[in-house]
């Protein structure tokens, strides 16, 4: 009888250890992609240049590497923003910020939060007067193609299925200089430390170029 009792106790102990190990692996182990996991990357490239400005495309790549659907955040706070912790303020679920990097005379560690916002704001309205884009270089909506008409285009209706990818591009005219572009994606809002929030940053340079008119075609020639 004692042997049976010892066997049962051993089996129950093993089951307890196995279940604890299983939940530990799911929560902290190798299968983190079972939970929300978005990879966000930002790149920039110059498409065309004139004597004063250059047309630059900022590309935001979103890759859902997890096994759960990720929905863009929709509920604005009382201050009108989707996210506001002081240093980072986002008006859109997909917010892109572009800031100029000033010249420095001494070696200095780069810090995004020391850069000043670019004070340029424009409103673009299509002929159909359907979608209105507020172009503020500190609050660019790179998901504006997914604006929801049921709420007067004030929110986006956007989600990413598991293992799905999206490439979003924002064209913008910039003068010569060095810039930093930072993109944010806001998913479901939970308590602090568990909310779905991702960001990515890139640094790029807009060169000075001369434009020559040759046989009716514009060609670029460098000052160098």
N, C-alpha and C positions, 0 to 999 in steps of 0.2 A: 504493500500500500504506500509506503514511504517513497519507493521508487517512482510510482505514478505521480505523487504530489510534486516531487522534485522535477519530474519531466514537464508537468504542466506549468510550474513556476518558471522553468527555463524558457519554455515556449512563449509565455506571456512577456518575459523580459526581452526576448529577442524581438517580438512584435512591437513592443514599446520603443526599443532602440531604432528599429527599422522605420517606424512611422515618424519618429523625431528627425531621423536623418533625411527622410524624403522631404519633409516640409522645410528643413533647413536648406536643402539643395534648391528647392523651388524658390525660396525667398532670397537667398544670398548666394547661391551656387552658380553652376555653369549655365543654367537655363534661364538667365535673366531676360532673354527675349520673350519669354512667356508673358512678361509684363510690358508696359508701354516702353518702346524704345525707338526714338526717331533720330536719324542722323541728318544734320543740317550743315551744308557747306555753302560758302559764298565765294564767288569769283568775279573779276571785272576785266573787261577788254575794251580797247578803243576801236571804234568802227570807222570813224570819219573825222577829219579835222579841218578847221578853217583857220584863218589868221588869228582869231580871237578865242574860239571855243572848240571843244571836241565832243563828239557824240560817243558816249560811253554806255555799254550795257552791263548792268549788274545782274548776275544770275544767282538765284537761290535754288539749290538742289535739296529736295526733301525726300528721304528714303525711310520708309517704315520698315525697320528691321525686326520688329516684334510680331507677336501673334494676335495682337488686338487692334481693333479699329481706333483711329485717332480722330477726334472731332475738333474742329476749330472752335475756340471759345467765342461765346456770343453775349454773355451777360455783362454789361458795363456797370461800373461802380457808381456811387453817388457823385463822384467827381467827373464822370463822363468817360473815364479811361477803363480799359480792360485790365491793365496792370499798372500799378504805381507803388514802387517801394522807395521812391525818392531818387536814387541814382538812375534807375531805369523806369521810363514812363512810356507805355504803349497804348495807342489809341485803337490799333487794329490787331486782329489775331495774327496776321502776317505783317509785322512792322519792319520797315527798313529805314535805317538812319545813315545819313552821309555827313561826315564832318571833315573839314580841312585840317591838315597837320601843319602847324607853323614851323618855320626854320628854327633850328637851335644852334647856338654857338658852342655849347659844351656837351660832352657825352651825357645822356640822360635816359633812364629807363622809360620806355613807351608806356603810356597809360591812357586808355580810351576815355576815362572819366575826367581827364584834365582838358579835353578838347572842347571847344566852344561850338554850340549848334550853329548851322548856317541859317541866317535870318532871311530866307527866301520862301515866299508862299504864293501860290497861284491856284486859281480854280479853273478846271477844264470842263467844259460842257459840250457834249456832242450835239450835232444838228437835231437829232431826234429828241433831245432834251429828256433822255431816259436816265442815264448813269452820269452822275457828277463826281469828278475826282478832285479832291482837295490835295494839291501837291505842295506839301510842306516837307522840306528835306530832312526834317527831324521826325516826321510821321508819314512816311510813304507806305501806302497799302499795296504790297506786291501781290495780294490776292484779289485785286479789284475786279478781275474777270468773273469772280464768283459772288458778286454782290447780290443779295437776296431782295427781289422786288416786293415780296410780301411785307417787308418792314421798311419800305421806302429807301432801299439800298443802303441802310445804315449798318447792316451786318453782312457777313459773308456766310454762305451756305457751302461749306467745304469740309471734306474729310478725306482721310487716307486709309485705304484698306491694308490689311497685313501684307507685307512684302511688295507694296506698290510704291512707285516713285513719281515725283512731279518735278518738272524743271520750269521755274518761273523767272521771267526776264523783265527788267525795268530799264528802258532807255532814258538817258538823261544827258543834257548838255552841261559841260563843266569847263571852266577856264583852266589854264595850265597850273599845275601844282601837285602836291602830294595829298592823298585823301585816305580816309578809313571808312569802310562801309560795314555796318553791323546789322545783321538780320535776326529777328526774333520770331518764334512760332509759339503761340499760346494754345494749349489744349484744355482739357477739362480742369476746372478749378476745384482743388481740394484744400485741406488744411496745409499750412506752411510746411514745406519740406516734402510734400507729396504731390503738389500740383504739377501739371504737365507744362513744362517751360523749357525751351531750348533756345540757344543763340549761337551765332557764328560770326567771325570777323575776318575781313581781308583788308590789306593795305595795297594801294595802287598809285601809279603816277601818270599824270597827263602831261605829255611833252609839248613844248612849243614848236610849232611847225609853220612853214610858209606855204601859201597856195599859189600856184601859177596856172594861168589859163592857156592851154595849148590846144589849138585846133578845135575849140569849142568844148574840150573835155578838161575837167579839173583834175590836176595831178598834185601829189604831195611831194615837197622837197624839204629836206631837213636843213636847219641852220648849220649843222655840223659839216 
